[in-house]
Amino acid sequence: MLKPLTLAALLATAAHPASAGLVCNGEEVDGWHFYCDPEPEPEPVKPAPEPEQEAREEPQEPEEPKELTATEEIEAFREYADELKHRAILDPTPENVQAYMEVNKQMAQQAARFAAVWQRVLFGSPHLDANTRRPLTQMGTNIYQDQRNAAEQAALRRAAQEAGLIFVYDNPADCRLCLAQAQILDGIRNAYGVEILAVSTDGSPIEFFPDAVQDAGQLEALQLADKPRPFIAIVDAASGETQLIGGGLLTEDQILERVYVVREVPMGERYQ
């Protein structure tokens, strides 16, 4: 049997529990613990990396402005002149108009300087002067033309010995140009003795060429069937090669010139 003092002490403890409990890792905990987990050791603080020293950039010297090419310079000036012109057109104040007049004068002066130098260079470089190939004066032009006419006539006479002309026409009742072309060719035939074969596309006769023949597929074989009439072609008797001289109404001078070019002038040489 418990003693009265012991019982009183137990009751007092039950009524007023102890204020001091078990402390584990700095915190009060309930229940029974035989041991406390040890407090985790704080992780060592890594020292902050020292800021890298920024590479000291040496001060750079300012770049020199890029030199424009001649083309870029011309284009820039043209854009500037166009801007002044357009501004003067849209807003024709005295200031805007004068600004464009000033730049226009500058362009004219530059062109005059260029022309003056061009002329001096031409004086000293005869091989660049067209006057050495075809005279530009009236007297020189007359002499050149006489020589050219003689060369063309001689070329047609040579062609008469080696080749002939084909004259293709439609019904003269519908093609008045065909009749006019027949008359011109008749004069050439009489003057130079060149042989001319007249070919009718539909069998109709034509003045000046009573012996004209009707096309019976020959034009198709020569790849001439689709050419507009009238037209003239020259045929080499030896090789059978056919070359068109031209279509439409051609004058005697034009026929002579074209025969000369086709028969005697190498391709491209005339314009060198």
NUZA-418226 format. One record per residue (C-alpha): residue number from 1; x, y, z negated; residue in three letters. Coordinates in nm, 3 decimals, always signed. Layout:
<pts>
(NUM,(X,Y,Z),'ALA');
...
</pts>
This chain:
<pts>
(1,(+0.000,+0.000,+0.000),'MET');
(2,(+0.133,+0.334,+0.108),'LEU');
(3,(+0.204,+0.588,-0.140),'LYS');
(4,(-0.017,+0.900,-0.135),'PRO');
(5,(+0.283,+1.123,-0.046),'LEU');
(6,(+0.380,+0.914,+0.250),'THR');
(7,(+0.023,+0.913,+0.384),'LEU');
(8,(+0.000,+1.289,+0.344),'ALA');
(9,(+0.322,+1.335,+0.536),'ALA');
(10,(+0.196,+1.122,+0.826),'LEU');
(11,(-0.128,+1.316,+0.841),'LEU');
(12,(+0.058,+1.644,+0.842),'ALA');
(13,(+0.274,+1.525,+1.129),'THR');
(14,(-0.033,+1.417,+1.329),'ALA');
(15,(-0.202,+1.752,+1.271),'ALA');
(16,(+0.106,+1.958,+1.362),'HIS');
(17,(+0.329,+1.780,+1.616),'PRO');
(18,(+0.687,+1.879,+1.627),'ALA');
(19,(+0.755,+2.178,+1.844),'SER');
(20,(+1.096,+2.053,+1.947),'ALA');
(21,(+1.067,+1.785,+2.221),'GLY');
(22,(+1.326,+1.600,+2.431),'LEU');
(23,(+1.522,+1.836,+2.656),'VAL');
(24,(+1.669,+1.687,+2.967),'CYS');
(25,(+1.868,+1.891,+3.218),'ASN');
(26,(+1.746,+2.212,+3.065),'GLY');
(27,(+1.377,+2.112,+3.075),'GLU');
(28,(+1.153,+1.972,+2.800),'GLU');
(29,(+1.009,+1.636,+2.897),'VAL');
(30,(+0.744,+1.409,+2.751),'ASP');
(31,(+0.767,+1.041,+2.683),'GLY');
(32,(+1.051,+0.823,+2.575),'TRP');
(33,(+1.385,+0.846,+2.745),'HIS');
(34,(+1.683,+0.643,+2.659),'PHE');
(35,(+1.911,+0.875,+2.860),'TYR');
(36,(+1.900,+1.180,+3.086),'CYS');
(37,(+2.027,+1.186,+3.438),'ASP');
(38,(+2.334,+1.402,+3.444),'PRO');
(39,(+2.289,+1.742,+3.593),'GLU');
(40,(+2.407,+1.745,+3.956),'PRO');
(41,(+2.727,+1.930,+3.993),'GLU');
(42,(+2.685,+2.245,+4.195),'PRO');
(43,(+2.825,+2.218,+4.546),'GLU');
(44,(+3.134,+2.423,+4.590),'PRO');
(45,(+3.060,+2.748,+4.765),'VAL');
(46,(+3.240,+2.761,+5.091),'LYS');
(47,(+3.413,+3.087,+5.143),'PRO');
(48,(+3.251,+3.292,+5.417),'ALA');
(49,(+3.456,+3.283,+5.734),'PRO');
(50,(+3.651,+3.590,+5.784),'GLU');
(51,(+3.512,+3.793,+6.069),'PRO');
(52,(+3.717,+3.737,+6.377),'GLU');
(53,(+3.900,+4.036,+6.483),'GLN');
(54,(+3.748,+4.157,+6.800),'GLU');
(55,(+3.991,+4.176,+7.075),'ALA');
(56,(+4.085,+4.528,+7.116),'ARG');
(57,(+3.999,+4.629,+7.471),'GLU');
(58,(+4.245,+4.857,+7.619),'GLU');
(59,(+4.080,+5.162,+7.763),'PRO');
(60,(+4.045,+5.119,+8.139),'GLN');
(61,(+4.117,+5.395,+8.374),'GLU');
(62,(+3.812,+5.503,+8.577),'PRO');
(63,(+3.799,+5.334,+8.916),'GLU');
(64,(+3.868,+5.551,+9.212),'GLU');
(65,(+3.565,+5.592,+9.440),'PRO');
(66,(+3.562,+5.339,+9.723),'LYS');
(67,(+3.657,+5.487,+10.055),'GLU');
(68,(+3.371,+5.464,+10.305),'LEU');
(69,(+3.418,+5.305,+10.641),'THR');
(70,(+3.357,+5.518,+10.949),'ALA');
(71,(+3.026,+5.341,+11.010),'THR');
(72,(+2.913,+5.393,+10.649),'GLU');
(73,(+3.010,+5.759,+10.669),'GLU');
(74,(+2.814,+5.812,+10.991),'ILE');
(75,(+2.510,+5.633,+10.851),'GLU');
(76,(+2.523,+5.837,+10.530),'ALA');
(77,(+2.543,+6.160,+10.729),'PHE');
(78,(+2.257,+6.050,+10.954),'ARG');
(79,(+2.040,+5.974,+10.653),'GLU');
(80,(+2.126,+6.314,+10.507),'TYR');
(81,(+2.041,+6.491,+10.835),'ALA');
(82,(+1.716,+6.294,+10.872),'ASP');
(83,(+1.616,+6.386,+10.518),'GLU');
(84,(+1.670,+6.754,+10.589),'LEU');
(85,(+1.476,+6.729,+10.915),'LYS');
(86,(+1.182,+6.546,+10.760),'HIS');
(87,(+1.175,+6.786,+10.468),'ARG');
(88,(+1.170,+7.083,+10.707),'ALA');
(89,(+0.886,+6.926,+10.908),'ILE');
(90,(+0.672,+6.847,+10.605),'LEU');
(91,(+0.752,+7.168,+10.418),'ASP');
(92,(+0.870,+7.425,+10.675),'PRO');
(93,(+0.990,+7.693,+10.436),'THR');
(94,(+1.264,+7.925,+10.564),'PRO');
(95,(+1.513,+7.756,+10.330),'GLU');
(96,(+1.427,+7.403,+10.448),'ASN');
(97,(+1.431,+7.494,+10.816),'VAL');
(98,(+1.763,+7.677,+10.783),'GLN');
(99,(+1.917,+7.381,+10.598),'ALA');
(100,(+1.831,+7.153,+10.889),'TYR');
(101,(+1.952,+7.410,+11.143),'MET');
(102,(+2.287,+7.424,+10.964),'GLU');
(103,(+2.335,+7.046,+10.972),'VAL');
(104,(+2.217,+7.034,+11.335),'ASN');
(105,(+2.482,+7.291,+11.425),'LYS');
(106,(+2.741,+7.079,+11.248),'GLN');
(107,(+2.640,+6.776,+11.454),'MET');
(108,(+2.661,+6.973,+11.779),'ALA');
(109,(+3.009,+7.096,+11.692),'GLN');
(110,(+3.126,+6.744,+11.614),'GLN');
(111,(+2.985,+6.618,+11.944),'ALA');
(112,(+3.160,+6.897,+12.133),'ALA');
(113,(+3.493,+6.809,+11.974),'ARG');
(114,(+3.445,+6.446,+12.068),'PHE');
(115,(+3.360,+6.536,+12.430),'ALA');
(116,(+3.665,+6.761,+12.458),'ALA');
(117,(+3.901,+6.487,+12.341),'VAL');
(118,(+3.726,+6.232,+12.566),'TRP');
(119,(+3.790,+6.460,+12.865),'GLN');
(120,(+4.160,+6.501,+12.784),'ARG');
(121,(+4.203,+6.126,+12.743),'VAL');
(122,(+4.028,+6.067,+13.077),'LEU');
(123,(+4.265,+6.309,+13.251),'PHE');
(124,(+4.562,+6.104,+13.136),'GLY');
(125,(+4.406,+5.760,+13.189),'SER');
(126,(+4.297,+5.730,+13.555),'PRO');
(127,(+4.217,+5.361,+13.516),'HIS');
(128,(+3.927,+5.465,+13.290),'LEU');
(129,(+3.794,+5.723,+13.536),'ASP');
(130,(+3.497,+5.608,+13.747),'ALA');
(131,(+3.593,+5.875,+14.002),'ASN');
(132,(+3.878,+5.649,+14.119),'THR');
(133,(+3.629,+5.378,+14.216),'ARG');
(134,(+3.341,+5.589,+14.343),'ARG');
(135,(+3.401,+5.960,+14.412),'PRO');
(136,(+3.179,+6.201,+14.223),'LEU');
(137,(+3.220,+6.505,+14.448),'THR');
(138,(+2.995,+6.561,+14.750),'GLN');
(139,(+3.279,+6.520,+14.999),'MET');
(140,(+3.407,+6.208,+14.828),'GLY');
(141,(+3.056,+6.062,+14.810),'THR');
(142,(+3.006,+6.110,+15.184),'ASN');
(143,(+3.335,+5.938,+15.266),'ILE');
(144,(+3.262,+5.654,+15.024),'TYR');
(145,(+2.915,+5.603,+15.169),'GLN');
(146,(+3.047,+5.593,+15.528),'ASP');
(147,(+3.299,+5.328,+15.429),'GLN');
(148,(+3.034,+5.134,+15.242),'ARG');
(149,(+2.795,+5.140,+15.539),'ASN');
(150,(+3.069,+5.011,+15.768),'ALA');
(151,(+3.146,+4.727,+15.527),'ALA');
(152,(+2.777,+4.633,+15.500),'GLU');
(153,(+2.728,+4.630,+15.876),'GLN');
(154,(+3.038,+4.417,+15.924),'ALA');
(155,(+2.912,+4.177,+15.658),'ALA');
(156,(+2.580,+4.137,+15.838),'LEU');
(157,(+2.755,+4.070,+16.170),'ARG');
(158,(+2.968,+3.803,+16.001),'ARG');
(159,(+2.657,+3.657,+15.843),'ALA');
(160,(+2.496,+3.643,+16.189),'ALA');
(161,(+2.775,+3.406,+16.295),'GLN');
(162,(+2.742,+3.178,+15.995),'GLU');
(163,(+2.387,+3.212,+15.866),'ALA');
(164,(+2.035,+3.323,+15.949),'GLY');
(165,(+1.746,+3.496,+15.778),'LEU');
(166,(+1.408,+3.350,+15.685),'ILE');
(167,(+1.116,+3.593,+15.680),'PHE');
(168,(+0.807,+3.458,+15.504),'VAL');
(169,(+0.477,+3.642,+15.540),'TYR');
(170,(+0.103,+3.614,+15.480),'ASP');
(171,(-0.176,+3.703,+15.723),'ASN');
(172,(-0.094,+4.057,+15.846),'PRO');
(173,(-0.465,+4.142,+15.836),'ALA');
(174,(-0.445,+4.117,+15.457),'ASP');
(175,(-0.075,+4.195,+15.409),'CYS');
(176,(+0.012,+4.529,+15.570),'ARG');
(177,(+0.354,+4.520,+15.405),'LEU');
(178,(+0.425,+4.198,+15.593),'CYS');
(179,(+0.368,+4.371,+15.926),'LEU');
(180,(+0.591,+4.664,+15.827),'ALA');
(181,(+0.865,+4.425,+15.719),'GLN');
(182,(+0.843,+4.241,+16.052),'ALA');
(183,(+0.904,+4.568,+16.238),'GLN');
(184,(+1.215,+4.648,+16.026),'ILE');
(185,(+1.356,+4.299,+16.074),'LEU');
(186,(+1.301,+4.320,+16.448),'ASP');
(187,(+1.520,+4.632,+16.457),'GLY');
(188,(+1.794,+4.456,+16.257),'ILE');
(189,(+1.781,+4.155,+16.488),'ARG');
(190,(+1.826,+4.373,+16.793),'ASN');
(191,(+2.108,+4.581,+16.637),'ALA');
(192,(+2.317,+4.304,+16.481),'TYR');
(193,(+2.221,+3.990,+16.667),'GLY');
(194,(+2.124,+3.804,+16.353),'VAL');
(195,(+1.889,+3.509,+16.392),'GLU');
(196,(+1.559,+3.547,+16.203),'ILE');
(197,(+1.303,+3.271,+16.156),'LEU');
(198,(+0.955,+3.400,+16.075),'ALA');
(199,(+0.742,+3.158,+15.869),'VAL');
(200,(+0.368,+3.204,+15.822),'SER');
(201,(+0.209,+3.066,+15.508),'THR');
(202,(-0.129,+3.017,+15.680),'ASP');
(203,(-0.043,+2.988,+16.052),'GLY');
(204,(-0.143,+3.344,+16.139),'SER');
(205,(+0.064,+3.518,+16.411),'PRO');
(206,(+0.249,+3.842,+16.351),'ILE');
(207,(+0.367,+4.115,+16.585),'GLU');
(208,(+0.739,+4.124,+16.673),'PHE');
(209,(+0.776,+3.752,+16.605),'PHE');
(210,(+0.565,+3.561,+16.857),'PRO');
(211,(+0.764,+3.243,+16.790),'ASP');
(212,(+0.675,+3.236,+16.418),'ALA');
(213,(+0.616,+2.889,+16.275),'VAL');
(214,(+0.370,+2.770,+16.014),'GLN');
(215,(+0.493,+2.637,+15.682),'ASP');
(216,(+0.459,+2.260,+15.671),'ALA');
(217,(+0.617,+2.196,+15.333),'GLY');
(218,(+0.956,+2.346,+15.409),'GLN');
(219,(+0.908,+2.630,+15.161),'LEU');
(220,(+0.825,+2.381,+14.886),'GLU');
(221,(+1.140,+2.185,+14.967),'ALA');
(222,(+1.347,+2.506,+14.945),'LEU');
(223,(+1.168,+2.603,+14.618),'GLN');
(224,(+1.035,+2.918,+14.784),'LEU');
(225,(+0.664,+2.838,+14.796),'ALA');
(226,(+0.574,+3.040,+14.486),'ASP');
(227,(+0.761,+3.359,+14.579),'LYS');
(228,(+0.550,+3.673,+14.643),'PRO');
(229,(+0.524,+3.770,+15.009),'ARG');
(230,(+0.673,+3.916,+15.210),'PRO');
(231,(+1.022,+3.799,+15.115),'PHE');
(232,(+1.354,+3.740,+15.288),'ILE');
(233,(+1.613,+3.470,+15.226),'ALA');
(234,(+1.950,+3.400,+15.387),'ILE');
(235,(+2.039,+3.043,+15.481),'VAL');
(236,(+2.395,+2.926,+15.537),'ASP');
(237,(+2.404,+2.712,+15.851),'ALA');
(238,(+2.695,+2.494,+15.736),'ALA');
(239,(+2.591,+2.417,+15.378),'SER');
(240,(+2.216,+2.474,+15.399),'GLY');
(241,(+2.238,+2.690,+15.086),'GLU');
(242,(+1.950,+2.936,+15.057),'THR');
(243,(+1.973,+3.264,+14.868),'GLN');
(244,(+1.690,+3.509,+14.819),'LEU');
(245,(+1.755,+3.863,+14.941),'ILE');
(246,(+1.441,+4.006,+14.786),'GLY');
(247,(+1.065,+4.040,+14.798),'GLY');
(248,(+0.830,+4.322,+14.885),'GLY');
(249,(+0.902,+4.577,+15.156),'LEU');
(250,(+1.278,+4.624,+15.201),'LEU');
(251,(+1.431,+4.897,+15.417),'THR');
(252,(+1.714,+4.833,+15.661),'GLU');
(253,(+1.966,+4.990,+15.422),'ASP');
(254,(+1.848,+4.769,+15.137),'GLN');
(255,(+1.873,+4.454,+15.350),'ILE');
(256,(+2.225,+4.545,+15.464),'LEU');
(257,(+2.336,+4.617,+15.108),'GLU');
(258,(+2.191,+4.294,+14.970),'ARG');
(259,(+2.341,+4.076,+15.239),'VAL');
(260,(+2.679,+4.240,+15.171),'TYR');
(261,(+2.653,+4.182,+14.795),'VAL');
(262,(+2.531,+3.823,+14.823),'VAL');
(263,(+2.778,+3.719,+15.091),'ARG');
(264,(+3.093,+3.916,+15.014),'GLU');
(265,(+3.105,+4.048,+14.657),'VAL');
(266,(+3.204,+3.804,+14.378),'PRO');
(267,(+2.964,+3.792,+14.085),'MET');
(268,(+3.025,+4.085,+13.849),'GLY');
(269,(+3.308,+4.242,+14.049),'GLU');
(270,(+3.096,+4.525,+14.183),'ARG');
(271,(+3.054,+4.680,+13.839),'TYR');
(272,(+3.407,+4.643,+13.706),'GLN');
</pts>
